[in-house]
């Protein structure tokens, strides 16, 4: 199971944020980004480039979640590549 550390939170508006997270498991780590839209919709980005493409070009990420529980479950179990 992964350890999740919140690195930074950027507030776009009071109800819209971008969270930069570090996932860590067995000496492997990765940085990911979550766009939280009003606490109702969470988009998961594996890189800053994919996050920027979402805002610049509207490219939707491969994964999104409609509640925080499902997002947290995914983050805790996400396989981290070496």
N, C-alpha and C positions, 0 to 999 in steps of 0.2 A: 504494500500500500504506500502511496506517495505522501510525502510531506509537502504541504503547500504553504508558501510564504508570499505574502503580499509585498511587492517591492515598491509600487507607486500607484497612486490613484489620481487621475486627471478628471476634473469636473468640467464637462462641456456645458451643462446646465445643471440646475439643482437635482434633476431626476434622470440625468444621463451621464454616465461615467465610462472611462476606460481604465481598467485595472491591469496592471502589469504584474504577472505572477511568476514565481519560480517553483517548478515542480522538481522534487529531489527524491531519488530512490537508488539505493545501493551504489553510491558514488557516481551516479549519472544524474545530470540535471538538464532542464530545458526552461526556456523563458517562453511564456505565452501571453496572450492578451485577450481580455474579455470586454466586449462592449455591452454595457448594461443599459437597456432602453426602458426606463421608467419602472424597473423592477418586474416587468412583465415578459421581457424577452432578452435572452442572453446569447450573444454571438461569440463563438470561439475562434481565435486566430492563432496559428502556430508561428507566425512571424510578423514583424513590424511591417514588412513589405505588403503582406496580404491585408493587414489592417488599413494601411494607406490606400491600397487599391479599392477597398470597400468605400472609403470616404471620397476618393477621387473619381472613380468610375462606376461605383455601385455594384462591384463584384461581390456577390454574396459568399460567405464562407461555406465550407462543406458541412459544418456542424453548428446548430443553434439549439437552444433549450428554452422552454416556456416557463420553467421554474428553477429556483436556485438549488433545490434538492437534487434534481436530475443533473444539473451542471456539476455540483460538488461530487456526486457519485462518479461521474465520468472522470473528473480531475483526479480523484483518489485512485482510480484504477487504470488511468492512461499509461500505456507502455511507453517508456522513455528510451529512445534509441541512443546508442553509444556515440 
